[in-house]
Amino acid sequence: MADLRGERLQIMLSPEELKALDDFRFKNRMPTRAAAVREILKLGLASLDSVMGSGVRSSDYGVLGRGPSGSKNSSDDAED
């Protein structure tokens, strides 16, 4: 059987992001981190209802309350 996943994607995660990924994986009984990432991507793409405009930086796309600088916002913690 041919491997349908020919591309390898490497990402760096903070300890908090890795914990969130592992929590999702174990809660949903996923066999691997890769399977969990694929499922999260599928869910995110399915829920996407609009595309953000120009001027958005990659650091604006954090997983756990990341701010424009890529670091965790203190205001995010204050709102919780």
C-alpha positions in Angstrom: 0.0 0.0 0.0 1.4 3.4 -1.0 2.0 6.0 1.7 -0.6 8.8 1.1 1.3 11.2 3.4 4.3 12.2 1.4 5.1 15.5 3.1 6.7 15.9 6.5 5.8 18.9 8.6 7.8 20.0 11.5 6.5 22.5 14.1 7.8 23.8 17.4 5.4 23.9 20.3 5.7 25.5 23.7 5.3 23.2 26.7 1.8 24.5 27.2 0.8 23.9 23.6 2.3 20.3 23.8 0.3 19.7 26.9 -2.9 20.9 25.2 -2.1 18.6 22.2 -1.5 15.6 24.4 -4.6 16.3 26.5 -6.7 16.4 23.3 -5.0 13.3 22.1 -5.7 11.3 25.2 -9.2 12.6 25.7 -10.1 11.6 22.2 -8.2 8.3 22.3 -6.0 9.2 19.4 -3.1 6.7 18.7 -0.4 9.3 18.0 0.4 13.0 18.2 0.4 13.1 14.4 -3.2 11.7 14.4 -4.2 14.3 16.9 -2.7 17.2 14.9 -4.4 15.9 11.7 -7.8 15.8 13.6 -7.3 19.3 15.0 -6.4 20.6 11.5 -9.5 18.9 10.1 -11.7 20.4 12.8 -10.2 23.9 12.4 -10.5 23.9 8.7 -14.1 22.7 8.9 -15.0 25.5 11.4 -13.3 28.3 9.4 -16.0 30.6 8.2 -13.9 33.6 7.1 -10.4 34.4 6.1 -8.6 37.1 8.0 -7.5 40.2 6.1 -4.0 41.3 5.2 -1.6 42.6 7.8 -1.8 39.4 9.9 1.5 38.0 11.0 2.3 34.4 11.8 2.8 35.3 15.4 -0.9 36.2 15.6 -1.8 32.6 15.1 -0.9 31.1 18.5 -2.6 28.1 20.0 -3.0 29.2 23.6 -3.8 32.9 23.8 -0.7 34.2 22.1 -0.4 37.9 21.4 1.1 39.9 18.5 4.6 39.5 19.9 4.2 35.7 20.0 4.4 35.7 23.8 1.5 35.0 26.2 -0.5 38.2 26.9 -0.9 39.2 30.5 -4.3 40.6 29.6 -5.4 37.1 28.5 -4.7 35.8 31.9 -6.5 38.7 33.6 -9.7 38.0 31.7 -9.9 34.3 32.8 
